[in-house]
Amino acid sequence: MLKLYPPVDTNRTGRLRVSDLHEIYWEESGNPDGIPVIGVHGGPGGGSSPEMRRFFDPKLYRIILFDQRGCGRSTPHSELEENDTWALVSDMERIREALGVDKWVVFGGSWGSTLSLSYAVTHTDRVLGLILRGIFLITEAEIQWFYQDGASRIFPDAFDRYVAPIPEDERGDLLHAFHKRLTGSDRRARIAAAKAWACWEGETISIKGPDSRPAKFEEDSFADAFARIECHYFVNKGFFPEDGWLLKQAEEKLGDVPGIIVHGRYDVVTPIGTAWQLTKAWPDAKLHIVPDAGHSSLDPGIVDQLITATRAFAKKFG
């Protein structure tokens, strides 16, 4: 089974002013003359990490990462104003132009798959191919499943901790109950809600369950940006024109764009049915189901298939 490549340092980093309000962090590592790839982190609001570089052979790839608006090393932290899907698509295009990239591979998981697809249907001529994990299209059904009723039946212990900050009379609409607190003026209530929201995802991402929750989900600063930005996007339905819009666009526009999709059979955060729908709508996408994995990109079977995918694209485009 393939493992992550050894840690790799950045070659250069920078900041890009994308509006009067927002400035985003970007970095490059690997081979400056290699196949350009942009890594698109999850959340929204999760920020990039050094581990993301390790899915690519640094001798073959020019690895570009960035922190999306309001999170990671981008500023202002946890900012919701001027923060939507189409602003992020525009930011990706500005990074491409600033770094002199003609076409690139787009690599993203979870929300990163949403943003990767949104970019690809908007700038199809700039995409060599897509490697996606944990497909998430921000449909009403997906939001209801994870944040209201569905995953709650598989992780009832974690779900009780998730809903704890919300009074029982508001639990019929948890998305808006959390949104009220995450955008309110009560700092203490905001952080309590943010940590509950973040830890719910942290406790369900791995097939190993709540005990494998990454420590960062309990950190005030991370949880605040992660929960606020996620909830902001989900309340606004991904800023898409209609429910199911992104799937329709993929069917119409991706055509012969090659894609590799990796999905855990027991992914509770983004159930595999969405990946199955996308594969049927996008004939040039190949779905690899990992039989003993959940949502986490670091589950061993997910790592193995993602690195298999980056190696396949290296042969294809190198």
HUTADA-V912482 format. One record per pair of residues at least 12 apart in sequence whose C-alpha atoms are under 7 Angstrom apart, sorted by sequence separation. I is the first residue (numbers start at 1). J is the second residue. D is the distance in whole Angstrom. If there is no record, write none. Layout:
{{I & J & D} {I & J & D}}
//
This chain:
{{14 & 26 & 5} {181 & 193 & 7} {182 & 194 & 7} {202 & 214 & 6} {290 & 302 & 7} {13 & 26 & 6} {14 & 27 & 6} {13 & 27 & 4} {69 & 83 & 6} {12 & 27 & 6} {13 & 28 & 6} {178 & 193 & 6} {202 & 217 & 6} {12 & 28 & 5} {10 & 27 & 7} {11 & 28 & 6} {48 & 65 & 7} {10 & 28 & 6} {11 & 29 & 5} {48 & 66 & 6} {199 & 217 & 5} {10 & 29 & 4} {48 & 67 & 6} {113 & 132 & 6} {198 & 217 & 5} {199 & 218 & 7} {9 & 29 & 6} {47 & 67 & 5} {68 & 88 & 7} {113 & 133 & 7} {47 & 68 & 7} {106 & 127 & 7} {104 & 126 & 7} {105 & 127 & 6} {113 & 135 & 6} {114 & 136 & 6} {195 & 217 & 7} {45 & 68 & 7} {103 & 126 & 4} {104 & 127 & 5} {105 & 128 & 5} {106 & 129 & 6} {107 & 130 & 6} {108 & 131 & 7} {109 & 132 & 5} {110 & 133 & 6} {113 & 136 & 6} {114 & 137 & 6} {195 & 218 & 6} {37 & 61 & 7} {47 & 71 & 6} {48 & 72 & 7} {102 & 126 & 7} {103 & 127 & 5} {104 & 128 & 5} {105 & 129 & 5} {106 & 130 & 5} {107 & 131 & 5} {108 & 132 & 5} {109 & 133 & 4} {110 & 134 & 5} {261 & 285 & 7} {265 & 289 & 6} {35 & 60 & 6} {36 & 61 & 6} {37 & 62 & 6} {38 & 63 & 6} {39 & 64 & 6} {40 & 65 & 7} {45 & 70 & 7} {46 & 71 & 7} {47 & 72 & 4} {103 & 128 & 6} {105 & 130 & 6} {106 & 131 & 6} {107 & 132 & 6} {108 & 133 & 6} {109 & 134 & 5} {110 & 135 & 6} {111 & 136 & 6} {195 & 220 & 7} {198 & 223 & 6} {259 & 284 & 6} {260 & 285 & 5} {261 & 286 & 6} {262 & 287 & 6} {263 & 288 & 6} {264 & 289 & 6} {265 & 290 & 6} {34 & 60 & 5} {35 & 61 & 5} {36 & 62 & 5} {37 & 63 & 5} {38 & 64 & 5} {39 & 65 & 5} {45 & 71 & 5} {109 & 135 & 7} {110 & 136 & 6} {148 & 174 & 6} {258 & 284 & 5} {259 & 285 & 4} {260 & 286 & 5} {261 & 287 & 5} {262 & 288 & 5} {263 & 289 & 5} {264 & 290 & 5} {265 & 291 & 5} {267 & 293 & 7} {268 & 294 & 7} {269 & 295 & 6} {31 & 58 & 6} {34 & 61 & 4} {35 & 62 & 5} {36 & 63 & 6} {37 & 64 & 6} {38 & 65 & 6} {147 & 174 & 7} {165 & 192 & 7} {255 & 282 & 7} {257 & 284 & 6} {258 & 285 & 6} {259 & 286 & 6} {260 & 287 & 6} {261 & 288 & 6} {262 & 289 & 6} {263 & 290 & 6} {264 & 291 & 6} {265 & 292 & 7} {266 & 293 & 6} {267 & 294 & 4} {268 & 295 & 7} {30 & 58 & 4} {31 & 59 & 5} {34 & 62 & 5} {147 & 175 & 7} {165 & 193 & 6} {195 & 223 & 5} {198 & 226 & 7} {254 & 282 & 7} {256 & 284 & 6} {264 & 292 & 7} {265 & 293 & 6} {266 & 294 & 5} {267 & 295 & 5} {30 & 59 & 6} {31 & 60 & 6} {33 & 62 & 7} {191 & 220 & 7} {194 & 223 & 5} {198 & 227 & 6} {264 & 293 & 5} {265 & 294 & 7} {31 & 61 & 6} {32 & 62 & 5} {85 & 115 & 7} {89 & 119 & 5} {194 & 224 & 5} {197 & 227 & 6} {251 & 281 & 5} {264 & 294 & 5} {30 & 61 & 6} {31 & 62 & 5} {247 & 278 & 6} {251 & 282 & 5} {264 & 295 & 6} {30 & 62 & 5} {250 & 282 & 7} {29 & 62 & 6} {30 & 63 & 6} {191 & 224 & 6} {194 & 227 & 5} {28 & 62 & 7} {29 & 63 & 5} {162 & 196 & 5} {194 & 228 & 7} {28 & 63 & 5} {29 & 64 & 7} {161 & 196 & 7} {162 & 197 & 6} {28 & 64 & 5} {27 & 64 & 6} {28 & 65 & 7} {27 & 65 & 5} {162 & 200 & 5} {264 & 302 & 7} {26 & 65 & 6} {27 & 66 & 6} {26 & 66 & 4} {262 & 302 & 7} {25 & 66 & 6} {26 & 67 & 7} {159 & 200 & 7} {25 & 67 & 5} {158 & 200 & 6} {24 & 67 & 6} {262 & 305 & 7} {24 & 68 & 7} {262 & 306 & 7} {8 & 53 & 7} {24 & 69 & 6} {158 & 203 & 7} {182 & 228 & 6} {7 & 54 & 6} {22 & 69 & 7} {6 & 54 & 6} {25 & 73 & 6} {5 & 54 & 5} {25 & 74 & 5} {260 & 309 & 7} {4 & 54 & 5} {5 & 55 & 6} {24 & 74 & 4} {4 & 55 & 6} {5 & 56 & 7} {23 & 74 & 6} {24 & 75 & 6} {5 & 57 & 7} {23 & 75 & 5} {158 & 210 & 7} {179 & 231 & 6} {22 & 75 & 6} {22 & 76 & 6} {175 & 231 & 7} {207 & 266 & 7} {175 & 235 & 7} {204 & 268 & 7} {205 & 269 & 6} {204 & 269 & 7} {38 & 104 & 7} {37 & 104 & 5} {38 & 105 & 6} {39 & 106 & 6} {40 & 107 & 6} {41 & 108 & 6} {42 & 109 & 6} {44 & 111 & 6} {36 & 104 & 5} {37 & 105 & 4} {38 & 106 & 5} {39 & 107 & 5} {40 & 108 & 5} {41 & 109 & 7} {42 & 110 & 6} {43 & 111 & 5} {36 & 105 & 6} {37 & 106 & 6} {38 & 107 & 6} {39 & 108 & 6} {42 & 111 & 5} {42 & 112 & 5} {41 & 112 & 5} {40 & 112 & 5} {18 & 91 & 7} {40 & 116 & 7} {207 & 293 & 6} {207 & 294 & 5} {206 & 294 & 5} {205 & 294 & 6} {206 & 295 & 6} {205 & 295 & 5} {206 & 296 & 5} {205 & 296 & 5} {138 & 237 & 6} {138 & 238 & 6} {140 & 243 & 7} {139 & 243 & 6} {139 & 244 & 6} {137 & 246 & 7} {151 & 268 & 6} {146 & 269 & 6} {121 & 249 & 6} {129 & 257 & 6} {130 & 258 & 6} {131 & 259 & 6} {132 & 260 & 6} {133 & 261 & 6} {134 & 262 & 7} {121 & 250 & 6} {129 & 258 & 5} {130 & 259 & 5} {131 & 260 & 5} {132 & 261 & 5} {133 & 262 & 5} {134 & 263 & 5} {129 & 259 & 6} {130 & 260 & 6} {131 & 261 & 6} {132 & 262 & 6} {133 & 263 & 6} {121 & 253 & 6} {121 & 254 & 6} {136 & 270 & 6} {135 & 270 & 6} {134 & 270 & 6} {136 & 274 & 7} {135 & 274 & 6} {135 & 275 & 5} {78 & 224 & 7} {78 & 225 & 4} {77 & 225 & 7} {80 & 229 & 6} {84 & 233 & 7} {78 & 228 & 7} {78 & 229 & 7} {85 & 238 & 7} {71 & 225 & 6} {85 & 239 & 6} {70 & 225 & 7} {84 & 239 & 7} {134 & 295 & 6} {45 & 225 & 6} {46 & 226 & 5} {45 & 226 & 4} {44 & 226 & 7} {43 & 226 & 6} {45 & 229 & 5} {44 & 229 & 6} {45 & 230 & 6} {44 & 230 & 5} {43 & 230 & 6} {55 & 306 & 7} {56 & 307 & 7} {55 & 307 & 6} {56 & 310 & 6} {60 & 314 & 7} {35 & 318 & 7} {4 & 303 & 7} {3 & 303 & 6} {3 & 304 & 6} {2 & 304 & 5} {1 & 304 & 6} {2 & 307 & 7}}
//
